[in-house]
Amino acid sequence: MTEGGTRAARWLISGRVQGVGFRWFVLREAERLGLGGWVRNLSDGRVEAAAVGSEVAVGEFEAALRRGPRMAHVESVEKADVPHDALDHKTFHVK
């Protein structure tokens, strides 16, 4: 969803993405890009992340999710737009 150059989205990341520092990598990238949102592990082995910020920053964030940290192996990334008001615009945290 785009509103004044702002985008909010949610991603499901599959592959070797748990036990390799993926959530902490995502947190650092989000903070570097000035995004709000969160990241968490799912019981099925995937990682879920949601972020809100400028379209450019969200695009860079998605590229980082597709790359992952050094020890990860990202197999797929599914993306869905979400309403802006569903996310905290000021902080990013690990759930």
LOSE-441192 format. One record per atom (N, C-alpha, C, CB): atom name; residue in one letter; residue number from 1; x, y negated, z. Coordinates in steps of 0.1 Angstrom, whole numbers, plus 5000, padded with zeros to 4 digits. Last residue first. Glycine has a CB too. Layout:
<rs>
 atomo residuo num   px   py   pz
    CA       a NUM    X    Y    Z
...
</rs>
This chain:
<rs>
 atomo residuo num   px   py   pz
     N       k  95 5102 5102 5176
    CA       k  95 5091 5107 5184
     C       k  95 5095 5121 5190
    CB       k  95 5078 5108 5176
     N       v  94 5123 5074 5174
    CA       v  94 5122 5089 5173
     C       v  94 5111 5094 5182
    CB       v  94 5136 5096 5176
     N       h  93 5114 5042 5160
    CA       h  93 5118 5051 5171
     C       h  93 5116 5066 5166
    CB       h  93 5109 5048 5183
     N       f  92 5115 5008 5153
    CA       f  92 5116 5021 5147
     C       f  92 5120 5031 5158
    CB       f  92 5125 5022 5135
     N       t  91 5095 4978 5156
    CA       t  91 5105 4988 5161
     C       t  91 5104 5001 5153
    CB       t  91 5103 4990 5176
     N       k  90 5076 4961 5142
    CA       k  90 5088 4956 5149
     C       k  90 5099 4966 5153
    CB       k  90 5084 4948 5161
     N       h  89 5054 4973 5132
    CA       h  89 5062 4965 5123
     C       h  89 5076 4961 5129
    CB       h  89 5055 4953 5117
     N       d  88 5039 5003 5137
    CA       d  88 5045 4992 5144
     C       d  88 5055 4985 5135
    CB       d  88 5052 4996 5158
     N       l  87 5013 5013 5115
    CA       l  87 5027 5014 5120
     C       l  87 5031 5001 5127
    CB       l  87 5036 5016 5108
     N       a  86 4988 5009 5105
    CA       a  86 4990 5022 5111
     C       a  86 5004 5023 5118
    CB       a  86 4988 5033 5101
     N       d  85 4987 4986 5090
    CA       d  85 4983 4985 5104
     C       d  85 4985 4998 5112
    CB       d  85 4969 4980 5106
     N       h  84 4992 4994 5064
    CA       h  84 5002 4987 5072
     C       h  84 4999 4987 5087
    CB       h  84 5003 4973 5067
     N       p  83 4983 5028 5055
    CA       p  83 4979 5014 5058
     C       p  83 4990 5007 5067
    CB       p  83 4965 5014 5065
     N       v  82 5006 5046 5033
    CA       v  82 4997 5045 5045
     C       v  82 4993 5030 5047
    CB       v  82 5004 5051 5057
     N       d  81 5015 5067 5006
    CA       d  81 5013 5054 5011
     C       d  81 5003 5054 5023
    CB       d  81 5007 5044 5000
     N       a  80 5036 5095 5007
    CA       a  80 5022 5090 5006
     C       a  80 5022 5076 5012
    CB       a  80 5012 5100 5014
     N       k  79 5059 5119 4994
    CA       k  79 5056 5105 4999
     C       k  79 5041 5102 4997
    CB       k  79 5064 5095 4991
     N       e  78 5081 5145 5000
    CA       e  78 5068 5142 4996
     C       e  78 5064 5128 5002
    CB       e  78 5057 5153 5000
     N       v  77 5110 5159 4991
    CA       v  77 5105 5148 4998
     C       v  77 5092 5144 4992
    CB       v  77 5115 5135 4998
     N       s  76 5131 5188 4993
    CA       s  76 5120 5180 4987
     C       s  76 5116 5169 4997
    CB       s  76 5108 5190 4984
     N       e  75 5157 5195 5003
    CA       e  75 5151 5202 4992
     C       e  75 5140 5195 4985
    CB       e  75 5146 5216 4996
     N       v  74 5186 5184 5018
    CA       v  74 5172 5180 5015
     C       v  74 5167 5187 5002
    CB       v  74 5171 5165 5013
     N       h  73 5206 5195 5041
    CA       h  73 5203 5198 5027
     C       h  73 5189 5195 5024
    CB       h  73 5207 5213 5024
     N       a  72 5230 5179 5063
    CA       a  72 5216 5183 5059
     C       a  72 5216 5188 5044
    CB       a  72 5206 5171 5061
     N       m  71 5254 5170 5070
    CA       m  71 5252 5184 5073
     C       m  71 5238 5189 5068
    CB       m  71 5253 5186 5088
     N       r  70 5253 5142 5062
    CA       r  70 5263 5151 5056
     C       r  70 5259 5166 5058
    CB       r  70 5276 5148 5062
     N       p  69 5218 5131 5060
    CA       p  69 5232 5131 5066
     C       p  69 5240 5142 5060
    CB       p  69 5231 5132 5081
     N       g  68 5200 5122 5030
    CA       g  68 5202 5128 5043
     C       g  68 5216 5127 5048
    CB       g  68 5198 5143 5042
     N       r  67 5188 5117 5004
    CA       r  67 5202 5120 5006
     C       r  67 5205 5128 5019
    CB       r  67 5211 5107 5005
     N       r  66 5162 5111 5009
    CA       r  66 5165 5121 4998
     C       r  66 5179 5125 4999
    CB       r  66 5162 5115 4984
     N       l  65 5165 5090 5027
    CA       l  65 5158 5103 5031
     C       l  65 5161 5114 5021
    CB       l  65 5143 5101 5032
     N       a  64 5177 5071 5011
    CA       a  64 5184 5077 5022
     C       a  64 5178 5090 5027
    CB       a  64 5185 5067 5034
     N       a  63 5155 5065 4994
    CA       a  63 5167 5070 4988
     C       a  63 5176 5077 4999
    CB       a  63 5175 5059 4981
     N       e  62 5138 5054 5014
    CA       e  62 5134 5066 5007
     C       e  62 5146 5073 5000
    CB       e  62 5123 5064 4996
     N       f  61 5153 5030 5020
    CA       f  61 5150 5040 5030
     C       f  61 5147 5054 5024
    CB       f  61 5139 5036 5039
     N       e  60 5150 5016 4996
    CA       e  60 5164 5021 5000
     C       e  60 5162 5032 5011
    CB       e  60 5172 5009 5006
     N       g  59 5122 5012 4996
    CA       g  59 5129 5019 4985
     C       g  59 5142 5025 4989
    CB       g  59 5130 5011 4973
     N       v  58 5121 4996 5019
    CA       v  58 5114 5009 5019
     C       v  58 5120 5018 5008
    CB       v  58 5099 5008 5018
     N       a  57 5135 4973 5010
    CA       a  57 5140 4981 5021
     C       a  57 5134 4995 5022
    CB       a  57 5137 4974 5034
     N       v  56 5118 4965 4989
    CA       v  56 5132 4968 4986
     C       v  56 5137 4977 4997
    CB       v  56 5140 4956 4985
     N       e  55 5094 4959 5002
    CA       e  55 5094 4970 4992
     C       e  55 5108 4974 4989
    CB       e  55 5088 4965 4979
     N       s  54 5098 4956 5038
    CA       s  54 5098 4950 5024
     C       s  54 5099 4962 5014
    CB       s  54 5110 4941 5022
     N       g  53 5079 4979 5058
    CA       g  53 5089 4968 5056
     C       g  53 5088 4963 5042
    CB       g  53 5103 4972 5060
     N       v  52 5075 5009 5076
    CA       v  52 5069 4997 5070
     C       v  52 5080 4986 5069
    CB       v  52 5057 4992 5079
     N       a  51 5074 5045 5077
    CA       a  51 5081 5032 5078
     C       a  51 5073 5021 5071
    CB       a  51 5095 5033 5072
     N       a  50 5077 5078 5089
    CA       a  50 5068 5067 5084
     C       a  50 5075 5054 5087
    CB       a  50 5054 5068 5092
     N       a  49 5086 5112 5085
    CA       a  49 5090 5098 5088
     C       a  49 5079 5089 5083
    CB       a  49 5104 5095 5082
     N       e  48 5091 5145 5095
    CA       e  48 5081 5135 5090
     C       e  48 5086 5122 5095
    CB       e  48 5067 5138 5096
     N       v  47 5108 5175 5086
    CA       v  47 5108 5162 5093
     C       v  47 5098 5153 5087
    CB       v  47 5123 5156 5093
     N       r  46 5100 5210 5089
    CA       r  46 5102 5198 5082
     C       r  46 5104 5186 5091
    CB       r  46 5090 5195 5073
     N       g  45 5095 5231 5106
    CA       g  45 5109 5230 5101
     C       g  45 5111 5217 5093
    CB       g  45 5113 5241 5093
     N       d  44 5070 5233 5117
    CA       d  44 5072 5241 5105
     C       d  44 5086 5239 5099
    CB       d  44 5062 5238 5094
     N       s  43 5068 5213 5136
    CA       s  43 5070 5227 5141
     C       s  43 5073 5237 5129
    CB       s  43 5058 5232 5148
     N       l  42 5088 5184 5128
    CA       l  42 5075 5192 5128
     C       l  42 5078 5206 5131
    CB       l  42 5068 5191 5114
     N       n  41 5104 5156 5143
    CA       n  41 5105 5170 5138
     C       n  41 5091 5176 5138
    CB       n  41 5115 5179 5146
     N       r  40 5100 5122 5133
    CA       r  40 5098 5133 5142
     C       r  40 5101 5146 5135
    CB       r  40 5085 5133 5149
     N       v  39 5101 5086 5133
    CA       v  39 5105 5099 5127
     C       v  39 5104 5110 5137
    CB       v  39 5120 5098 5121
     N       w  38 5086 5053 5126
    CA       w  38 5090 5064 5134
     C       w  38 5095 5076 5126
    CB       w  38 5079 5069 5144
     N       g  37 5085 5017 5124
    CA       g  37 5080 5031 5121
     C       g  37 5085 5041 5131
    CB       g  37 5082 5035 5107
     N       g  36 5101 4990 5105
    CA       g  36 5094 4995 5117
     C       g  36 5089 5009 5113
    CB       g  36 5082 4986 5120
     N       l  35 5134 4981 5093
    CA       l  35 5120 4987 5091
     C       l  35 5114 4990 5105
    CB       l  35 5121 5000 5083
     N       g  34 5159 4971 5088
    CA       g  34 5150 4963 5094
     C       g  34 5135 4968 5093
    CB       g  34 5150 4949 5089
     N       l  33 5180 4987 5079
    CA       l  33 5171 4980 5068
     C       l  33 5160 4971 5074
    CB       l  33 5165 4991 5060
     N       r  32 5191 4996 5102
    CA       r  32 5200 4989 5093
     C       r  32 5191 4981 5083
    CB       r  32 5209 4998 5085
     N       e  31 5169 5011 5112
    CA       e  31 5174 4999 5119
     C       e  31 5182 4990 5110
    CB       e  31 5182 5003 5132
     N       a  30 5168 5031 5092
    CA       a  30 5157 5022 5094
     C       a  30 5161 5010 5101
    CB       a  30 5146 5029 5102
     N       e  29 5193 5043 5096
    CA       e  29 5190 5037 5083
     C       e  29 5179 5027 5085
    CB       e  29 5187 5048 5073
     N       r  28 5191 5053 5123
    CA       r  28 5201 5043 5120
     C       r  28 5198 5036 5106
    CB       r  28 5215 5050 5119
     N       l  27 5169 5071 5119
    CA       l  27 5168 5059 5129
     C       l  27 5178 5049 5125
    CB       l  27 5170 5064 5143
     N       v  26 5181 5090 5102
    CA       v  26 5169 5082 5098
     C       v  26 5167 5069 5106
    CB       v  26 5156 5090 5098
     N       f  25 5200 5100 5119
    CA       f  25 5204 5094 5106
     C       f  25 5193 5085 5102
    CB       f  25 5207 5105 5096
     N       w  24 5183 5111 5138
    CA       w  24 5192 5100 5142
     C       w  24 5198 5093 5130
    CB       w  24 5204 5106 5151
     N       r  23 5171 5131 5123
    CA       r  23 5163 5121 5129
     C       r  23 5171 5109 5133
    CB       r  23 5156 5126 5141
     N       f  22 5194 5148 5115
    CA       f  22 5186 5141 5105
     C       f  22 5178 5129 5111
    CB       f  22 5176 5150 5098
     N       g  21 5211 5164 5129
    CA       g  21 5212 5150 5131
     C       g  21 5203 5141 5122
    CB       g  21 5226 5145 5130
     N       v  20 5206 5190 5124
    CA       v  20 5217 5185 5117
     C       v  20 5218 5170 5119
    CB       v  20 5216 5188 5102
     N       g  19 5182 5201 5133
    CA       g  19 5195 5206 5140
     C       g  19 5207 5201 5133
    CB       g  19 5195 5221 5139
     N       q  18 5165 5200 5102
    CA       q  18 5165 5200 5117
     C       q  18 5178 5206 5122
    CB       q  18 5152 5208 5122
     N       v  17 5169 5203 5076
    CA       v  17 5167 5189 5081
     C       v  17 5165 5189 5096
    CB       v  17 5156 5183 5074
     N       r  16 5171 5219 5050
    CA       r  16 5178 5221 5062
     C       r  16 5179 5207 5068
    CB       r  16 5193 5227 5060
     N       g  15 5138 5212 5038
    CA       g  15 5151 5217 5036
     C       g  15 5158 5220 5049
    CB       g  15 5160 5207 5028
     N       s  14 5117 5183 5035
    CA       s  14 5119 5198 5036
     C       s  14 5133 5201 5033
    CB       s  14 5109 5206 5027
     N       i  13 5099 5157 5047
    CA       i  13 5112 5161 5042
     C       i  13 5114 5175 5045
    CB       i  13 5123 5152 5047
     N       l  12 5073 5135 5041
    CA       l  12 5076 5148 5046
     C       l  12 5088 5154 5039
    CB       l  12 5063 5158 5044
     N       w  11 5066 5101 5048
    CA       w  11 5073 5111 5040
     C       w  11 5074 5124 5048
    CB       w  11 5088 5106 5037
     N       r  10 5047 5072 5043
    CA       r  10 5050 5084 5051
     C       r  10 5056 5094 5042
    CB       r  10 5037 5089 5059
     N       a   9 5047 5036 5041
    CA       a   9 5046 5049 5036
     C       a   9 5050 5060 5046
    CB       a   9 5055 5050 5023
     N       a   8 5042 5003 5032
    CA       a   8 5042 5012 5043
     C       a   8 5040 5026 5037
    CB       a   8 5030 5009 5054
     N       r   7 5055 4971 5022
    CA       r   7 5051 4985 5018
     C       r   7 5051 4993 5031
    CB       r   7 5060 4991 5007
     N       t   6 5052 4938 5012
    CA       t   6 5054 4947 5022
     C       t   6 5048 4961 5018
    CB       t   6 5047 4943 5036
     N       g   5 5045 4919 4993
    CA       g   5 5058 4924 4993
     C       g   5 5061 4934 5003
    CB       g   5 5068 4913 4993
     N       g   4 5018 4914 5001
    CA       g   4 5028 4903 5002
     C       g   4 5042 4909 5002
    CB       g   4 5025 4896 5015
     N       e   3 5013 4946 5003
    CA       e   3 5006 4934 5008
     C       e   3 5017 4924 5010
    CB       e   3 4998 4937 5021
     N       t   2 5007 4979 4991
    CA       t   2 5015 4967 4990
     C       t   2 5006 4955 4995
    CB       t   2 5020 4965 4976
     N       m   1 5009 5012 5000
    CA       m   1 5000 5000 5000
     C       m   1 5009 4988 5000
    CB       m   1 4990 5000 5012
</rs>
